[in-house]
Amino acid sequence: MQYLLPSVLATALAMSYSAEAATPADTLVIAQSIDDASSFDPAEGFELTTVQSFNSLYQRLIQSDPHNPIALKPTLAESWTAGDDNRSLTFTLRPNSQFSSGNPLRPEDVIFSLSRVVKLNLEPSFILTQLGWDANNVDSMLQKTADNQVKISWTANVSPTYVLSLLSAPVSSIVDAKQALSHQKDNDFGHAWLGQHSAGSGPYKIRTYVPHEVLVLQANASSPEGAPKLANILIKNVPDPAARRLLVEQGDADMARNLGADQMAALKDKPGVKPLAIPMASVYFLQFNTEASPLLKNPAFWEASRYLFDYHGIADDLLKGQFQVHQAFLPEGYLGALKDKPYQYDPEKAKAILAKAGITHASFKISVTNQPPYLDIAQALQGSFARGGVKVEVVPGISAQVSNNIKSHNYQASLSSWGPDYFDPNTNAAAFAYNPEDGSKTLAWRANWHIPALSQKTLDATAESDQQKRVALYEEMQKEVQQSSPFVIGLQARNLIAVRDNLKGYVQGINPDMVFYSKVSK
C-alpha cells in the first residue's frame, strides 16, 4: 500500500543532513527506531514504539499525573467509588467527552475496550486477567449502571487500589467501539484495522503509518484534555543511534530518542542541543541459579557478591552516566521504592565473608546476551569478582538463546534486566519476591528460589487497600531481597535522549508509556 504524505510532512521526511536545517514550526520531528512496532492496538501493542504512542492516541478512565506518576488523576472518568464488597468500582464518566471520530464517550465503550482485551487474549492481556477475568466471565464483570456510569467487578483477592493501578495501564485504554466495530473482520473487534490506525480520545490520532519508515500523528482538537500545541508529530525511523544524534545535532530533528553513552558524550557542549538522562524503571541485576551448585545456594556467597559488584565503577566510569546505582527491586520513582544503598564495592570485605564461611576456590559462569550494555557489565563483573578471589567465566550468546537457557534452568548465573509491565509495585514484586506453586516463570522461579512466606507477602500487598500499609509491605520485601537472596541488584537505567534547546513542555516519566507530547511547543 502506498501513502501520500502532506507536503510539509514529506518535506520533513526528505530533510538532508545539511547544516542549518530547521523542522516545520507546527511539527515535532523525532528520530528513533520504530522497527519494533507490531500493532498500535492497545490490546496488543507491548513494544517500546507502540507503548510510547498510547498517551498521545488514547486515554484511560484514570491515568498517572505526568508530574507525579504515583498520583492517579481522573481522565475519562470524572469520579469513582469502591463497592462495599471490596470487589468493585463504579466510575462516573466525564461529561461531553468524545473520541477523535466525534462519537461521544459511553459506558458501552468502556465495556467494549476492557472485554476485548481479555477475549483477544494477546500479550498484555495478563494485566487484566489478574482480576480473575476470562473470556467466559468478563462480560458479567462489566456493567452499565447509568447513561454515564459503568461498574467494574472482579473475583480475585485484590484491592480497589490495586485495580485502579491496572486500569491506568495502556492496555486499559478506552477505544471508540462504534469506530472499531465499523472496521471489524471475522469478529476481531476491529483488531486488524487498529493495528495501523487509532480510535481514541487522546490529543493526537494516527494520520499515516508506514512500517519501518514513519509514523505521523495529527492533532485531535476535540480531545477531552484539550488540543495539543503542535499540529503534527512525525516519528522517523532511524535505526542507527549515531545517525539519530547527527540529525538532532544539525537541526534535522527536534528530538533523538534512545541514544547511547557515546552519542551523549558527543553532544556535550554542542550549541542548540540539550542532552537529557531521565531515570527509567529498568533495574539490572546479577542472578544465581541456586540449584546449579552448592556455592550458588549459599547465603554467605550471596552476601559476598554484594561487595564484589563494582556499582559506581560500572555506572559512572564504564557506562558514563547511562545508569545510576540502585540496590532495590522497585526502581526509584515507584511507590515504596527503597533509596538506600547499603552495599559498596569492597573486595577485602568479600574475602573475609567467604573465608568465614569456609568458601575457597569459588567460581561460576555468567550467561549473558552478547549485546551492550549487558556484555560490558558482565566483563566488568568478571574483573571485580576476580579481585575478591572469585573466578568468573563470561558466556555470551544471542538474546533468545540466553533467555531460553535461563527459563529452562540451564545456567549458573546471569546478568539481566527487568522492566515493569504496568505502574504498580506488584509488577516487580511479583517477579523478584514471588515463586508460586503454579509454575509461573517469575525471576524467583528462574533462580530456583523457594520463598512461600515472601510469596504470600506479595499477595497480601495486592489485597491491601491502605497505602501506608502497602508501602510498608513493599519496603519489607525489598529489604529481604536486598539482604539475602540470589539477586544482586546494582543499577537502574537512564533513558538517554537529546532535544533541541527551543523545545518546551516535553514531559517523560519513568515508565516506557509515560511519554507526553501534547504540551510541547517550539
N, C-alpha and C positions, 0 to 999 in steps of 0.2 A: 504494500500500500504506500502511495506517495502522499506527502504532506506539503502543503504550501504555507509557508510562514508569512505573516505580515512583514512588510518591507523593513520596518525598524528592527524586528527580531532577526530577520535574515541578515541584515547588516551587522548586528551584534555577533551572530554566528560566524560571519566571514571575517571578523576582525583579524588583522595581521599582528605580528609581533613587533611592529614598528613602535618606536618611542613616541611619547606624547599622545598615545591613543586615549580616547575617552569613551565611556559607555553612555548609552542614551539616558537622558535625565530622568525619564519615568520608568526605567527598567533596572532591576537589580540583577547583575550578571555574576554568576557563581561558577567557579571552576572546581570540579570534583569528579571522582569516578562514579558513574551510575551503572556500571556493568553488573552490579549485584541485584538490581531490581528485577523482581519476578512478577509482582502484581501490586497494583495500587488499591486493591480491595482491602479494607481494614480487617476483613475476616481471614485474610491470608498473608498480607504483607508483613514480613518479620525481618527484613534486611535493613541495613543502615539507610539506604536511599529512600525506601518507601516509608519507614518509620519516621524519618526526619520530615517527611512531607505531610504527615497526617494532621499536625496542628494548623497547617495552612488550609487544608482541604475540608476538614471535618471538625465537629465539636462533640463533646460528650455531655452527659447530664451534669457532671461536675468535673472540674479539672484542677490541677495544681496551679497555684499562683506562680506566674513566671519569676517573680522576685522573692518568693518564699515558698518553694515547692512542697514543703511539709504541710502547708495550709491548703485545704481543698476549698475552692470557691464555686458557688453556683454558676452554671454556664447555660445550658439549655433547660435546666431545672431552676425554678425560682426559689424553691424551698423543698425540704423533705422532712419526714418524721419516721422514726423507727417504731415498729409494731410492738405491742406488749409481749408478744411471743418471742421476741428477740430473733426472729427468723424472717423478718420482712421489713421493707422500706417502701413508703409511699411518696412519690415525687409529684409536685405541682409544677407543670411546665411553664416556662417563661412566656408571657403573653405576646402575641403578634410576632412570634419568631417564624422565619421562613427559610427554606433552602434556596440554593442558587438558582434553581429552576423557577422559583416563585411559589412553589407549593408550600402551604402552611405546615408547621410542625404539629403533629398529632400524637396521642398515645399509641396509635397503631404503628407509627414509625419507630418508636422505642421498642415495642414488642417485636416487630419485624427484624430490627437490627440485631438485637441480642439473641433471638431464637435462631436466626440464620447462621450465626457463628457456630452454635452448637450442632445444628443439622449439617452444615458443610463439613464440620469436623476437620478443619485444616490446622496447620501447625500452632497458631496462637490460641486455639480453642481451649486448651488446657487451663488457661487463666480463668475462664468462666465455668468450666466443668468442675472446678474445685468446689463449686457451690452445691454439688450433688445433681447438677443438671445433666440430662442426656436427651437424645432425640425423642424419646418416648414421653418424657415428663416436662420438658421445657415449656411447652405451651400452657400447661396448667400452672406454671410458676410465674407467669406474666399476665397481668390482668388490667384492663382498662376499668377504672373505677369512677371516672367522670370525663367530661369532654376535655379537661385539661389535667387529668391525673392518671398515673399508672402505678400499680402496685407490683413490686418485685419481691418474690419469696424464694426461699432456699431450704434445703433439707440438711445440709452439712452443719456440723457443730462449729460454726464460725460467727463472729460478732458482726453487727451492722457496721462497726468501724472498719473492719477488715474488708467487708463487701464494698464499702464506699471507695476504698483504695483500688479494688479491682475494676470498679465502674469508671475510674478515671484513666484506665489504660487505653491505648489506641485501639485495641480490639473491640472496645465498647463504644466506638464512635457511632453516632446516630446517622443512619442512611435514609435518604428520601425514598420511602417504599414505593410510591407511585412511579417515580422515575426509574428506579432499579427494575421493578417488575415489568415496565414497558419494554425493557430490553431482555427479558427472561428467555432462555432457551433450555429446553429439556429440564424444566423445573430446577434451574440452577440459582434461583433468586437473584438473577442479574449478575452472577459472579463473573462470567466470561467478559461481559461488557465493562464491568467495574475494574477489570484488570488494567485497563488503559484509559479509563475515564473516571470522573468523580461525580458524586451525587450527595453533596454535603452542604453544610451551612457555614463553613469556615470562611475566612477572609479572602481566599482565592479558590479557583476551580481550575481543573486541567483544561488547557486550551489545545496543546499539542504534545504528544509524546512519541518520539522516535527512538525505539530501543537502541541502546549503545551510542546514541548521538546527542539527544537533547530532550529536556523536559521543560515545557513552557507553561507557566501558571498565569492566569488572568484574574484581575481584581474582581471580587464579588462585593459590589457596593451595598447589597442588601443584607449582608451578614449581620446577625444579631450583635456581634461585637463592634460593628461599625466598619466603614470602608477602610481598607488599608491605605497607607500613604503613597505607595508606588503602584502604578498600573500593571506592571508585569514583573515576573521573576523568570529569568532564563538560566537554567542549570545546564551547563555544557559538559559533556563527558570528556574529561581529560585524565586518562588513566595514570600518566606519569607525574608523580609529585613534583619533580623538578620543573616540568612544563607548567604545572599549576602555579608554582612560585613565580616563574617568569611572567606569566600572564598578569598576576596581581601587581607585581613589581612595576610593570610597564604601563599599567592602567587599562589593559585589555579586559580585565575582570575586576569587579568590586570586592570580591571575596574569593579566597582559595581555602578549601577545606582539607582536613586530613593530611597535613604536612608532616614531615619528619624532622628530627632534631637538626639535621644538616641544612634543610631548607630554612628553618627558623634562624639558624646562625647566619645564613647568607643574607637574610632580610634585616638583620640587626643594623640599626642606624641608616637604613635606606629611606630617603625622603619620600613622603606621601603614603607610607605603609605602616600599619600598626600590627605587629605580631601579638597574638593572644594565646595564652596557655590556660585553658579552662579545665578544672578538675572534672574527670569522668568517673562514673560509678563502676569502674572496672578494676578489680584487685588482682594482683599477681602473687603467686604463692608456689612454694615447693611442697609437694605431696608425696608421702611414703605409702607404699603398699604393705600393710602390717603383716600380711601372710606370706610375703616374699622371702623373709629371713627373720631369725630371732632378733638380729640387730635392729631392724626397721620397726619392730614391735615394742622395743624397749623405751619407756618414757624418759630414761636418762639420755638416750641418744636424741630423742626429740628436743629435750631441753638444750643439750649441747649445740644442736643445729641452729637454734635461735641465736646463738652467739657466733655462728660461723657464716651467717648471711651478711654480706657487706652492704648494708642498707644504703648509706649515704654515698659510698663509692660507686654503686651502680646507678642510683638515682641522679646524683649530681655530676659525677665525673664521666662515667661511661655513657649515660643517656642524656646528659646535658640539659637536665630540667624537663625532659619529656615525662618524667614520673616524679611523684613525691613519696616520701617514706610514709607507710601506713601499715599498722600491725593488727588490725581487727577485721573480721569478715564483713561487717557492714561498712560500706565506703563513707567517707566524710561527706556530710550533706544529707544523710538518711536519718530518720527518726531513731534515736537511741544509739547512734554510732559512737564508739569509743575513740577518743582522740589521743589518749596516752600512748607513749612509745616506750615500753619498759625494757626493750632489748636494744643492744648496740653491738657492733662488731667487736668481739673480744676473744681471739683465738686462744689466749692463755687460760681464760676462764673456762672455755670449752674443753681444753685439755684436762683441766682439773676435774670437771664433771665426769668426763669419760674415765679418767683414772680411778676416781672414787667408785664408779660403777663396775670397775674391772673390765672395761671395754678396751681391747687392743686390736691393732691392725684393722680398723674399721674401713669398709669400702662399700660403695654401691654404684649403680648405674642410673643416670638421669635420661629418660626418654623425652625428647623434645622435638617440636617441629623445626624444620630447617630454615624457617623464616625469621627475620628480625622482628621484634627485639628478643624473641624467645631464645634463639641460639646464642645471641650475645650475652644474655643474662646467665644462661646455663654455663657458658665458658667462664664467666666471671666467678660463678659459684665454685667451679672446679678449682680455681686458684685460691679463693678464700677458704674453702674447706681444707685444702692441702696445707695451708699454714696452721691449721689446727690438728694436723696429723691424720686427716680423713681423706682417703683416696676416692676420687670421683671420676667415673668414666662417662663422658657425654655421648649419647647415642642419638644422633639426629635422624629424622625421617620426614616424609611428607605428612601433612596435617591429618589426612584421612587415616593413614596407617597408624600414626601415633594415637589418635583418638580411639580407633578400634582396639588397639592393644590395651589401652587403659580400661576401656569398657569390658574387656574380657579378662581383666586382672593379669594380663601378661606383661608386667613391668615391675621394676623395683621402686623407682621414684620418677616423678615428672615435674616439669616446670610448666605451669599452666596459668590461665587467667579465667576469671568468672565475671560476667556482666549480668545485670538484672533483666528480668523479663517484664517487670512492672514496678511501679514506685511504691513499694511497701517493704518493710524489713524482712517479711517472710520469704521474699524471693531469694535472699541469700541464706537466711537461717535454714530454710528447707533444703539447702544444698550442703552446707558445712556441718550442720548440727542435727541432721535428721537421717536416720537409716531404718526405715520401717521394714516390717516383715513381708511386705507385699512385693519385694524385689525391685522397687523403684531405684533406678540407677543414679542416685544422688552422688555428690562428691564423697560423702562419708561411706557410702556403699562401695564406691570405686577404690577407696582406701582400705576396705575390709575392716572398718572401724565400727564395732558393735556398741551402740550407745542408747539403750532403751530409756534411761532416765532423761537424757538430753533430748531425745526424740519426743518424749512426752511434753517436755517444756516447750518445744517448738509448736506442738498442737495447742497447748494451753495459751500461748501468746496469740494465736489467731482467734481463739474464743473469747479473749479478754476485751471488754469494751472500754474500760478505764485506761486512758492514755498513759497516765503516770505509772500504773501497774504494768502496762505493756512495755514501756520503756525499761522498767526495772528488770523484767524478764529477759529482754534482749541484751541488756548490759551484762547480766549474769551469764548468759550463754556465751557471749563474746569472750568474757574473761576465762571461762572454762576452756574454750577452744584455743585461746591465746596462750594459756599457761601450760596446757598438757593435751596435745592432740598430734596426729600425724600431719598437721598442716603448719607450715612456717609461712605466715602471711607477711609480705615485706613491702609491697609497693601498691600505689594507686596511680592509675594512668591520668595523663592530662591530654585534652583534645587540643591539638595544635592547629590553629587557623590564622590567617592573615587577612586584614581588611584594609581598604583604602581609608586614609585618615579623614575623608569628608563624609564617611558613613556614620549615621547617627541612629540610635534607637534599636540596635540589634541586641537581642537577648538570647542567651543559650544557657540551659540548665545542665544538671549533672547526668540526667538520663538521655539515651540516644534520641528519644522523641521530643525532648524539650528544646526545640528549635523554633524560634518565633520571629517571623519576618514582617508581621503586619504593621509594626510601628517604625520600620526602617525608612529613613529618608536620606537624601544626599544633596 
